[in-house]
Amino acid sequence: EVEAQLEAANNVLSNTGTVGNFLSSHDEDGFLASLEATETKEVSTNLAKIAATLQITAKGQPVIYYGEELGQSGLNNYPYQTNRYDFDWSIANDENSMYTHYKQLLKVRNDNTKVFAKGSRKTVTGSDADGFLVVERDYNGKKALVAFNLNDTEKKVTINVGTIKGNTITDQYN
């Protein structure tokens, strides 16, 4: 359902302006904290990683609220404002799965800036019911496939990417 909204937005946004994409800010409940209200920590973290992937691969400019890339989050709960936390440098390391996820995603985004910031977006295969989704981003013939697994287990999916001489397919995330 979110992908349908992202595709619709992608089709109406021009390539001449920059639109900021937020998951959280200091004026609202943190995205992860909102998930943790109804889900376990593990499920919340995994859903937040999917949301970050959607955000970072969307047209426009991803805006990451400080600490969000570490898995920090809080509530807009005046007068405590736990969503306005200090950045926890002690967890900014490769043992933090959220941090490593963001690092990998942002490297892919940086290596393919125009594809993600300006490219077209369409669903290749998958759905909520299937528990997975594969999206194609394309800008001036350079393509990127983004795959989302919404299940707790590995899912094998076969995708026809065509066979044009000289094309190279690379897993840039792993």
C-alpha positions as CSV (number, residue, x, y, z in Angstrom):
1,E,0.0,0.0,0.0
2,V,2.9,2.4,0.8
3,E,4.5,1.6,-2.5
4,A,1.3,2.6,-4.4
5,Q,1.5,6.0,-2.7
6,L,5.2,6.3,-3.4
7,E,4.6,5.5,-7.1
8,A,1.8,8.1,-7.3
9,A,4.0,10.7,-5.6
10,N,6.9,9.8,-7.9
11,N,4.7,10.5,-11.0
12,V,3.6,14.0,-9.9
13,L,7.0,15.2,-8.5
14,S,9.2,17.0,-11.0
15,N,12.9,16.4,-11.3
16,T,13.7,20.1,-10.8
17,G,12.9,20.5,-7.2
18,T,13.9,18.7,-4.1
19,V,11.3,17.2,-1.7
20,G,12.4,16.2,1.8
21,N,11.2,12.8,3.0
22,F,10.9,12.3,6.8
23,L,10.2,9.3,9.0
24,S,10.5,11.3,12.2
25,S,11.2,14.8,13.6
26,H,11.4,16.6,16.9
27,D,7.7,17.7,16.6
28,E,6.1,14.2,16.5
29,D,6.5,10.7,18.0
30,G,9.5,9.0,16.5
31,F,8.7,6.4,13.9
32,L,10.3,3.6,15.8
33,A,8.8,4.6,19.1
34,S,5.3,4.6,17.4
35,L,5.9,1.0,16.1
36,E,7.1,-0.1,19.6
37,A,3.8,0.9,21.0
38,T,2.2,-2.1,19.4
39,E,5.0,-4.4,18.2
40,T,8.0,-6.1,19.8
41,K,11.4,-4.4,19.7
42,E,12.6,-6.9,17.0
43,V,9.5,-6.5,14.8
44,S,9.6,-2.7,15.2
45,T,13.3,-2.6,14.2
46,N,12.7,-4.7,11.1
47,L,9.7,-2.5,10.1
48,A,11.7,0.6,10.7
49,K,14.4,-0.8,8.4
50,I,11.9,-1.4,5.7
51,A,10.5,2.2,6.1
52,A,14.1,3.5,5.9
53,T,14.6,1.6,2.7
54,L,11.4,3.0,1.2
55,Q,12.5,6.5,2.3
56,I,16.0,6.4,1.1
57,T,15.0,4.9,-2.3
58,A,12.2,7.4,-2.8
59,K,12.3,10.4,-5.2
60,G,13.6,13.5,-3.4
61,Q,15.9,14.0,-0.5
62,P,15.8,11.6,2.5
63,V,15.9,13.6,5.8
64,I,17.1,11.5,8.7
65,Y,16.3,12.8,12.2
66,Y,19.5,12.6,14.2
67,G,19.8,9.3,16.1
68,E,17.2,7.6,13.9
69,E,20.0,5.9,12.0
70,L,21.1,4.4,15.3
71,G,17.6,3.1,16.2
72,Q,17.1,6.0,18.7
73,S,13.5,7.2,19.0
74,G,11.1,8.8,21.4
75,L,7.7,10.3,22.0
76,N,6.4,13.8,21.6
77,N,5.3,13.5,25.3
78,Y,5.5,17.0,26.8
79,P,7.0,17.9,29.2
80,Y,9.5,15.0,28.8
81,Q,10.0,15.2,25.0
82,T,11.8,11.8,24.8
83,N,11.9,12.4,21.1
84,R,14.6,15.1,21.7
85,Y,17.3,12.8,23.0
86,D,21.1,13.2,23.0
87,F,22.9,11.4,20.1
88,D,24.3,8.2,21.6
89,W,27.7,7.9,20.1
90,S,28.4,4.7,22.0
91,I,26.0,2.7,19.7
92,A,27.3,4.2,16.4
93,N,29.2,1.1,15.5
94,D,28.9,-1.9,13.2
95,E,27.4,-4.1,16.0
96,N,24.2,-1.9,15.6
97,S,22.1,-3.5,12.9
98,M,20.1,-0.3,12.3
99,Y,23.3,1.7,11.9
100,T,24.8,-0.8,9.4
101,H,21.5,-0.9,7.5
102,Y,21.5,2.9,7.1
103,K,25.2,2.9,6.1
104,Q,24.6,0.3,3.4
105,L,21.5,2.1,2.1
106,L,23.1,5.5,2.1
107,K,26.1,4.1,0.2
108,V,23.8,2.6,-2.4
109,R,21.9,5.9,-2.6
110,N,25.1,7.9,-3.0
111,D,26.4,5.6,-5.7
112,N,23.0,6.0,-7.6
113,T,21.9,9.5,-6.7
114,K,20.1,10.4,-9.9
115,V,18.3,7.0,-10.2
116,F,16.8,7.4,-6.7
117,A,16.4,11.2,-6.6
118,K,15.0,11.6,-10.1
119,G,14.1,8.3,-11.6
120,S,10.8,6.6,-12.4
121,R,9.4,4.1,-10.0
122,K,7.3,1.0,-10.7
123,T,6.4,-2.3,-9.1
124,V,8.1,-5.3,-10.7
125,T,6.5,-8.0,-8.6
126,G,5.1,-8.7,-5.2
127,S,2.4,-7.4,-2.9
128,D,1.4,-7.1,0.8
129,A,-0.3,-10.5,0.4
130,D,2.9,-12.0,-1.1
131,G,5.0,-10.6,1.7
132,F,7.6,-9.2,-0.6
133,L,8.0,-6.4,-3.1
134,V,10.5,-5.6,-5.9
135,V,10.5,-2.1,-7.2
136,E,12.4,-0.8,-10.3
137,R,13.9,2.7,-10.3
138,D,15.1,4.0,-13.7
139,Y,16.7,7.2,-14.8
140,N,18.1,7.7,-18.3
141,G,18.5,4.0,-18.8
142,K,20.3,3.3,-15.5
143,K,18.2,0.9,-13.4
144,A,18.1,-0.2,-9.9
145,L,15.9,-2.9,-8.4
146,V,15.0,-2.6,-4.7
147,A,13.7,-5.7,-3.0
148,F,11.7,-5.8,0.3
149,N,11.1,-9.0,2.2
150,L,8.3,-8.5,4.7
151,N,8.5,-12.0,6.1
152,D,10.6,-13.4,9.0
153,T,12.1,-16.0,6.7
154,E,14.2,-15.8,3.5
155,K,12.1,-15.7,0.3
156,K,13.5,-16.8,-3.1
157,V,12.1,-14.8,-6.0
158,T,13.0,-15.1,-9.7
159,I,13.0,-11.9,-11.7
160,N,13.6,-11.5,-15.4
161,V,16.0,-8.6,-15.8
162,G,16.6,-9.1,-19.5
163,T,19.8,-9.9,-21.3
164,I,21.3,-6.9,-23.0
165,K,25.0,-7.3,-23.9
166,G,27.2,-5.2,-21.7
167,N,24.8,-5.0,-18.8
168,T,26.0,-5.8,-15.4
169,I,23.9,-6.8,-12.4
170,T,25.4,-6.1,-9.0
171,D,24.1,-6.6,-5.5
172,Q,25.0,-3.2,-4.0
173,Y,23.5,-3.8,-0.6
174,N,25.3,-6.9,0.4
